[in-house]
Each structure stands twice: as structure tokens, then as C-alpha cells.
């Protein structure tokens, strides 16, 4: 008879069509291994199987953001704690070998001994919606660039008349001209075939541009809804905001400190000391997209944010190199972004409220536009709730609050 009250720990090695599970007791003894299909009924059967061995304390799952996503949601839904398990390193695999059962046992022991302690990302909220839309956005953007390059190359090898007509044009105008082409004649004629190919590619480019604009607008709206404070930060647009939100996840509080977030973004220096030499080296790990997002924020602030420009000048006078200064700024920015990610602000006021606050402060629309780096008509649109500019509206609101309280 199995003692139902004993504490047990589970582990799962996940695959596309099936998952291999293992369960261990508090002493690390293997109580059993089993294979389950990667379906809703399979997830339920896996949880029932774990509970037959005792009181399930924690389950370690490999690949909670990929093959293990469905299992992670099912186990979490049963009120069982889930921790993310990394793949065993190569040295361990050389010693112990590689099999699904071995990996499942290693995941269970990692959950038991605390080696695996990271909470998996929550994939059920608005950040997951941002992630899937950004995936489509990036794919569409890459496809549009590829088609633009193909149009350019076709023009370079076209006949002299077609080349002289299209080569001097910028990409948008060249695409519009190609989309209006009406090739007539035998397709065996190189000129006719080239025009037909250019027209097809140009129409694909226009379709992708329309999809890209729609996806960009959707991302802008969702990022502001998810975290208006983040979007209102200087240097943070919809693209950067979406990257940082995806990196942190819906449950950003799983990151226990700004140092943990900086390490996640590869913006934390790594100790490189030996003997009398004390120093640090560049961190080339972490989420490289998030690292690039921090770099973009720093580059923007170097041009338009006076405190950042003052810091650069001071550090330059100390003899620091531009790269060293940028790395330091990325660490500071990571600290600021962590505060926004873990403490998102409430939605801002309406356009009428913004207009009232501006007039009370004695500013014109043009003065407000210059202060936040835009033009007067855009401020008018925001105050009249015309058009969709949520990121700019949030930045405008933040500037008004800062101005009125200073």
C-alpha cells in the first residue's frame, strides 16, 4: 500500500507527441517512470499518476515555453508548483548517458534539490498575445525586406529603358510604379516577363505593408494596455516595449530583483578576477533581443535625454571608452525597466483631461509637441481622441504630470 501523505517530486521530459514523467521521494529514490501522450487527457492522466505516489510538492518540466507549455498549464491549473528545468549540461550527459527516462529523473531531482527554482512564464495573458503578434510582425517585416531586395535586383538586371525608369526611385515609389504595370505581349520576351514579375512582387510588397501597419497598430495598443509606464519611458516605442514585455513574461514578479532582470538581458557584468587582478567581463549570454532593446533605449537617450548626455560627458572625462559607457548605461536602464515591468502604471486620463491640464499649466500645443518630440497636429489629435497614438499619448501624459508637479 502506497503511503499517500508522503511528499513526492515530479519531473517531465517533454516532446512533441509524448512526455516522459518520473517521480521521486524526499530522499531522491525513484518511485516510478511513465510515458503519457501530449494531449489534454494525457496531461490529466500524468497528474493523477503523480498523485497516486503521494502529495506532489513540485514538478520540474523541461521546455515550458515550447513542447511543455500545455503540460505546464495543466499542472499549474491543478494547484501544483511548476519550476523550469534546463537541459543537463554536456559533461553530465557524457557521464550518465542520454535517454528520456534519465532526463525525466534528472528533472525530478532538480525540482527536489532546488537546482531548478525558476518559475516558468505565464502564457495565458496579454503578454502572450503580444508575443504571437510580434512573431507575425517580425516574419512579415522580413518577408517585405526580402521582396524589396528582389525588386531592386530585378531592376538592376532589366533592360536599359526599364532600369533607367525605376532605378533612381526610392522603394515606395518604385513599388507603386511596378504595381501599376500592365505587361502585354509574349512572356518569352524578357521585358514583358520582367514587368510581370515586378508587378507580382510589388503587389505582394503592398499587401505585406498593409499587414505590417495593422500588426504595428495592434502591438502599440496592446503594449500600452499591458504596461503604460514602460511605454511612456523615453526611448521606448512599441517594438522595444514588446521585446521587454516578452522577455519578462506576464508574471514579471518571478524575477526577484533588477539584477536578475539585467542578467536575463545579458546586461550584468560577469566577475573575471584572479589573484591581484580584479575586474569584470562582458556578459554575452541572456536574451539577446532584450539586450538589443536596452541598447536602442540607450542610443535614443544619448541624443535627446539631457541627464544621459551629462552622464556620458562625465564618464568620458574620466577616460572611459564609448563601449564601456554604453554598457554602464544599459545596466542603469535595465534597473529602470525592471521597476516599470513589476509596477505598471494605471491607464491614463482622457484627451479632454490632457487638454485641461495643458491649458492650466499655460502651455500651447506647439510647446507641448516640442517638449515630447512630435508636432502640434499630433497633440491636437490626442486631445480630441482622434486617431490611435497610445504610446505618444502616454508620453504626453507623463510629461504633463512631471511639469505640473515640478
C-alpha positions as CSV (number, residue, x, y, z in Angstrom):
1,X,0.0,0.0,0.0
2,X,1.4,3.4,-1.0
3,X,1.6,6.0,1.7
4,X,-0.4,8.8,0.3
5,X,0.8,11.5,2.7
6,X,4.5,11.4,1.8
7,X,5.9,14.3,-0.2
8,X,7.0,13.5,-3.7
9,X,8.5,15.5,-6.6
10,X,7.8,15.1,-10.3
11,X,9.8,15.6,-13.4
12,X,8.9,15.6,-17.1
13,X,11.0,15.4,-20.3
14,X,8.7,16.9,-22.9
15,X,8.4,16.1,-26.6
16,X,6.1,16.9,-29.4
17,X,3.8,13.8,-29.2
18,X,4.5,12.4,-25.8
19,X,6.0,13.3,-22.4
20,X,8.1,11.1,-20.1
21,X,7.4,11.6,-16.4
22,X,9.3,10.5,-13.3
23,X,8.5,10.8,-9.6
24,X,11.0,10.7,-6.6
25,X,10.5,10.8,-2.9
26,X,12.2,13.2,-0.5
27,X,15.3,11.0,-0.3
28,X,15.7,11.1,-4.1
29,X,14.6,7.5,-4.7
30,X,12.9,6.8,-8.0
31,X,9.3,5.7,-7.4
32,X,8.4,5.2,-11.0
33,X,8.6,6.5,-14.6
34,X,5.8,6.5,-17.2
35,X,5.1,7.9,-20.7
36,X,1.9,9.9,-21.5
37,X,0.6,11.4,-24.7
38,X,0.9,15.2,-25.2
39,X,-2.8,15.8,-25.1
40,X,-5.3,17.2,-22.6
41,X,-6.3,13.7,-21.5
42,X,-2.6,12.8,-21.3
43,X,-1.9,15.7,-19.0
44,X,-4.7,14.8,-16.7
45,X,-3.5,11.2,-16.6
46,X,0.0,12.4,-15.8
47,X,-1.2,14.5,-12.8
48,X,-3.3,11.6,-11.5
49,X,-0.3,9.2,-11.8
50,X,1.9,11.6,-9.8
51,X,-0.7,12.0,-7.0
52,X,-1.0,8.2,-6.7
53,X,2.6,8.2,-5.3
54,X,1.9,10.8,-2.7
55,X,1.5,14.5,-2.0
56,X,3.0,16.3,-5.0
57,X,5.1,19.3,-3.8
58,X,6.7,20.4,-7.0
59,X,7.1,19.4,-10.7
60,X,10.1,20.2,-12.8
61,X,9.4,20.5,-16.5
62,X,11.7,20.9,-19.4
63,X,10.7,23.4,-22.2
64,X,7.8,25.1,-20.5
65,X,7.8,27.7,-23.4
66,X,7.7,25.0,-26.1
67,X,6.7,21.4,-26.0
68,X,6.0,21.6,-22.3
69,X,3.7,24.6,-22.5
70,X,0.5,22.7,-22.4
71,X,1.6,20.4,-19.6
72,X,2.8,23.4,-17.6
73,X,-0.6,25.0,-17.9
74,X,-2.4,21.7,-16.9
75,X,-0.2,21.1,-13.9
76,X,-0.4,24.7,-12.7
77,X,-4.2,24.6,-13.1
78,X,-4.2,21.7,-10.6
79,X,-2.6,23.9,-8.0
80,X,0.9,22.2,-8.2
81,X,4.0,24.4,-8.3
82,X,6.0,24.1,-11.5
83,X,9.6,25.0,-12.0
84,X,11.6,25.4,-15.3
85,X,14.3,22.8,-15.8
86,X,17.2,23.4,-18.1
87,X,18.7,20.7,-20.2
88,X,21.5,18.7,-18.4
89,X,24.9,20.0,-19.3
90,X,27.2,18.1,-21.7
91,X,29.5,16.8,-19.0
92,X,26.7,15.3,-17.1
93,X,25.3,13.7,-20.2
94,X,28.6,12.2,-21.1
95,X,28.8,10.6,-17.6
96,X,25.2,9.4,-17.3
97,X,24.2,8.9,-20.9
98,X,21.1,10.3,-22.6
99,X,17.5,8.9,-22.6
100,X,14.1,10.3,-22.0
101,X,13.8,8.4,-18.7
102,X,17.2,9.7,-17.5
103,X,16.2,13.3,-18.4
104,X,12.8,12.9,-16.6
105,X,14.6,11.6,-13.5
106,X,17.1,14.5,-13.6
107,X,14.2,17.0,-13.8
108,X,12.5,15.4,-10.8
109,X,15.7,15.6,-8.8
110,X,16.4,19.2,-9.9
111,X,12.9,20.1,-8.5
112,X,13.7,18.3,-5.3
113,X,17.2,19.7,-4.5
114,X,16.4,23.3,-5.6
115,X,18.7,23.2,-8.6
116,X,15.6,24.2,-10.7
117,X,13.9,27.1,-9.0
118,X,12.9,29.5,-11.8
119,X,9.1,30.0,-12.2
120,X,8.0,29.4,-15.9
121,X,6.5,32.3,-17.8
122,X,2.7,32.7,-17.6
123,X,1.4,32.1,-21.2
124,X,-2.2,32.9,-20.6
125,X,-2.3,36.7,-20.5
126,X,-1.9,39.8,-22.7
127,X,1.9,39.3,-23.0
128,X,1.3,36.0,-24.7
129,X,-0.9,37.9,-27.2
130,X,1.9,40.4,-27.7
131,X,4.4,37.5,-28.3
132,X,2.3,35.8,-31.0
133,X,1.5,39.1,-32.8
134,X,5.2,40.1,-32.7
135,X,6.1,36.8,-34.2
136,X,3.8,37.6,-37.2
137,X,5.1,41.2,-37.3
138,X,8.8,40.1,-37.5
139,X,8.0,37.5,-40.1
140,X,6.1,40.0,-42.2
141,X,8.8,42.6,-41.9
142,X,11.5,40.1,-43.0
143,X,9.4,39.0,-46.0
144,X,8.8,42.6,-47.1
145,X,12.5,43.4,-47.0
146,X,13.2,40.2,-49.0
147,X,10.7,41.2,-51.7
148,X,12.1,44.8,-51.8
149,X,15.5,43.4,-52.4
150,X,14.2,41.1,-55.2
151,X,12.5,44.1,-56.9
152,X,15.8,46.0,-56.7
153,X,17.8,43.2,-58.1
154,X,15.3,42.7,-61.0
155,X,15.6,46.3,-61.8
156,X,19.4,46.2,-61.9
157,X,19.3,43.4,-64.5
158,X,16.4,44.7,-66.5
159,X,16.7,46.3,-69.9
160,X,18.2,49.8,-70.2
161,X,14.8,51.5,-70.6
162,X,13.2,49.8,-67.6
163,X,16.3,50.3,-65.5
164,X,16.6,54.0,-66.2
165,X,13.0,54.5,-65.3
166,X,12.9,52.6,-62.0
167,X,16.5,52.6,-60.7
168,X,16.5,56.3,-59.4
169,X,13.3,55.8,-57.5
170,X,13.1,55.1,-53.7
171,X,11.5,51.8,-52.7
172,X,7.9,53.1,-52.0
173,X,7.7,55.0,-55.3
174,X,9.3,52.1,-57.2
175,X,6.8,49.6,-55.7
176,X,3.9,51.9,-56.7
177,X,5.2,52.2,-60.2
178,X,5.7,48.5,-60.6
179,X,2.3,47.6,-59.2
180,X,0.7,49.8,-61.9
181,X,2.5,48.0,-64.8
182,X,0.3,46.3,-67.4
183,X,2.7,43.9,-69.3
184,X,1.3,42.9,-72.7
185,X,2.8,40.6,-75.2
186,X,4.6,37.3,-75.3
187,X,6.1,36.2,-71.9
188,X,9.0,34.8,-73.8
189,X,10.0,38.5,-74.3
190,X,12.4,39.3,-71.4
191,X,11.0,42.8,-71.0
192,X,7.4,41.5,-70.7
193,X,8.4,38.8,-68.2
194,X,10.4,41.2,-66.1
195,X,7.4,43.6,-65.9
196,X,5.1,40.7,-64.9
197,X,7.5,39.6,-62.2
198,X,7.9,43.2,-60.9
199,X,4.1,43.7,-60.8
200,X,3.6,40.5,-58.8
201,X,6.3,41.3,-56.4
202,X,5.2,44.9,-56.0
203,X,1.6,43.8,-55.1
204,X,3.0,41.3,-52.6
205,X,5.0,44.2,-51.1
206,X,1.9,46.4,-50.8
207,X,-0.1,43.6,-49.2
208,X,2.7,42.9,-46.7
209,X,2.9,46.7,-45.9
210,X,-0.8,46.8,-45.1
211,X,-0.5,43.7,-42.8
212,X,2.6,45.3,-41.2
213,X,0.8,48.6,-40.4
214,X,-2.1,46.6,-38.9
215,X,0.2,44.5,-36.8
216,X,2.2,47.6,-35.7
217,X,-1.0,49.3,-34.5
218,X,-2.2,46.2,-32.7
219,X,1.2,45.9,-30.9
220,X,1.1,49.6,-30.0
221,X,-2.3,49.3,-28.4
222,X,-1.5,46.1,-26.5
223,X,1.8,47.2,-25.1
224,X,0.2,50.3,-23.7
225,X,-2.6,48.3,-22.2
226,X,-0.1,45.8,-20.7
227,X,2.3,48.4,-19.2
228,X,1.6,52.1,-19.8
229,X,4.6,53.1,-17.6
230,X,7.0,51.2,-19.7
231,X,5.7,52.7,-22.9
232,X,5.9,56.2,-21.5
233,X,9.6,55.9,-20.8
234,X,12.0,57.9,-23.0
235,X,13.4,55.7,-25.9
236,X,10.7,53.0,-25.5
237,X,8.4,52.5,-28.6
238,X,6.0,49.7,-29.3
239,X,8.8,47.4,-30.7
240,X,11.1,47.9,-27.7
241,X,8.3,47.6,-25.3
242,X,7.0,44.3,-26.8
243,X,10.6,42.8,-26.7
244,X,11.0,43.7,-23.0
245,X,7.5,42.5,-22.0
246,X,8.0,39.2,-23.8
247,X,11.4,38.7,-22.1
248,X,10.0,39.4,-18.6
249,X,6.8,37.5,-19.2
250,X,3.3,38.0,-17.9
251,X,4.4,37.2,-14.4
252,X,7.4,39.6,-14.2
253,X,7.4,39.3,-10.5
254,X,9.1,35.9,-11.0
255,X,12.3,38.0,-11.4
256,X,13.3,38.7,-7.9
257,X,15.4,41.8,-8.5
258,X,16.7,44.2,-11.1
259,X,19.9,42.3,-11.0
260,X,18.1,39.1,-12.1
261,X,16.4,41.1,-15.0
262,X,19.8,42.5,-16.0
263,X,21.2,39.0,-16.1
264,X,18.3,37.8,-18.1
265,X,19.0,40.6,-20.7
266,X,22.8,39.9,-20.7
267,X,23.4,43.4,-19.3
268,X,25.1,42.4,-16.0
269,X,28.9,42.3,-15.9
270,X,30.4,38.9,-15.1
271,X,33.2,38.6,-12.4
272,X,36.6,38.0,-14.0
273,X,39.1,38.3,-11.2
274,X,42.2,36.3,-10.4
275,X,44.9,36.9,-7.8
276,X,45.6,40.6,-7.6
277,X,43.6,41.4,-10.8
278,X,40.0,42.4,-10.0
279,X,37.8,43.0,-13.0
280,X,34.7,42.1,-14.9
281,X,34.0,40.9,-18.4
282,X,31.2,41.4,-20.9
283,X,28.1,39.2,-20.5
284,X,27.4,37.6,-23.9
285,X,24.6,35.4,-22.6
286,X,21.0,36.2,-21.8
287,X,18.2,37.2,-24.1
288,X,20.0,39.0,-26.9
289,X,16.8,40.6,-28.2
290,X,16.2,42.2,-24.8
291,X,19.8,43.2,-24.8
292,X,19.4,44.9,-28.1
293,X,16.2,46.6,-26.8
294,X,18.2,48.1,-23.9
295,X,20.9,49.3,-26.4
296,X,18.2,51.0,-28.5
297,X,17.0,52.9,-25.5
298,X,20.5,54.0,-24.6
299,X,21.2,55.2,-28.1
300,X,18.0,57.2,-28.2
301,X,18.6,58.8,-24.8
302,X,22.2,59.8,-25.8
303,X,20.6,62.1,-28.4
304,X,17.6,63.6,-26.6
305,X,17.8,62.9,-22.8
306,X,19.9,65.6,-21.1
307,X,20.7,63.5,-17.9
308,X,22.1,60.7,-20.1
309,X,24.1,63.2,-22.1
310,X,25.5,64.7,-18.9
311,X,26.5,61.2,-17.7
312,X,28.2,60.4,-20.9
313,X,30.3,63.6,-20.8
314,X,31.3,62.9,-17.2
315,X,32.3,59.4,-17.8
316,X,34.2,60.4,-21.0
317,X,36.1,62.9,-18.9
318,X,37.1,60.1,-16.6
319,X,38.7,58.3,-19.6
320,X,36.1,55.6,-20.1
321,X,35.6,54.3,-23.6
322,X,32.2,54.7,-25.5
323,X,31.6,51.0,-25.3
324,X,32.2,51.0,-21.5
325,X,29.8,53.9,-21.1
326,X,27.1,52.2,-23.1
327,X,27.4,49.0,-21.1
328,X,27.1,51.0,-17.8
329,X,24.0,52.8,-19.2
330,X,22.4,49.5,-20.3
331,X,22.7,48.3,-16.7
332,X,21.1,51.5,-15.4
333,X,18.3,51.3,-18.0
334,X,17.7,47.6,-17.0
335,X,17.1,48.7,-13.5
336,X,14.6,51.4,-14.6
337,X,12.8,48.9,-16.9
338,X,12.5,46.4,-14.1
339,X,10.7,48.9,-12.0
340,X,8.2,49.6,-14.8
341,X,7.7,45.9,-15.6
342,X,7.0,45.0,-12.0
343,X,4.9,48.1,-11.2
344,X,2.9,49.0,-14.3
345,X,1.0,52.3,-14.0
346,X,-2.7,52.6,-14.3
347,X,-4.3,53.8,-17.6
348,X,-4.0,57.5,-18.2
349,X,-6.7,60.2,-18.4
350,X,-8.8,61.1,-21.5
351,X,-7.9,63.6,-24.2
352,X,-10.1,66.2,-22.6
353,X,-8.3,65.8,-19.3
354,X,-4.9,66.2,-21.0
355,X,-6.1,69.4,-22.7
356,X,-7.3,70.8,-19.4
357,X,-4.0,70.0,-17.7
358,X,-2.0,71.6,-20.5
359,X,-4.1,74.9,-20.6
360,X,-3.9,75.1,-16.8
361,X,-0.1,74.8,-17.0
362,X,0.0,77.6,-19.5
363,X,1.4,75.7,-22.5
364,X,0.4,75.8,-26.1
365,X,0.0,72.7,-28.2
366,X,3.2,73.6,-30.1
367,X,5.2,73.9,-26.9
368,X,3.9,70.6,-25.7
369,X,4.7,69.0,-29.0
370,X,8.3,70.3,-28.9
371,X,8.7,69.0,-25.4
372,X,7.9,65.4,-26.2
373,X,9.4,65.4,-29.7
374,X,6.4,65.5,-32.0
375,X,4.4,68.1,-33.9
376,X,1.4,70.2,-33.0
377,X,-1.3,68.4,-35.0
378,X,-0.5,65.1,-33.3
379,X,-1.1,66.8,-29.9
380,X,-4.4,68.1,-31.2
381,X,-5.4,64.5,-32.3
382,X,-4.5,63.2,-28.9
383,X,-6.5,65.8,-27.0
384,X,-9.5,65.3,-29.3
385,X,-9.3,61.5,-29.1
386,X,-8.7,61.3,-32.9
387,X,-6.5,58.6,-34.3
388,X,-4.7,55.9,-32.3
389,X,-1.4,57.1,-30.7
390,X,-1.4,55.3,-27.3
391,X,2.4,55.4,-26.8
392,X,2.7,59.1,-27.6
393,X,-0.4,59.8,-25.5
394,X,1.1,58.1,-22.5
395,X,4.4,60.0,-23.0
396,X,2.3,63.2,-23.2
397,X,0.5,62.4,-20.0
398,X,3.8,61.6,-18.2
399,X,5.3,64.9,-19.4
400,X,2.2,66.9,-18.1
401,X,2.3,65.2,-14.7
402,X,6.0,65.9,-14.4
403,X,5.6,69.5,-15.5
404,X,2.6,70.2,-13.3
405,X,4.3,68.8,-10.1
406,X,7.7,70.5,-10.6
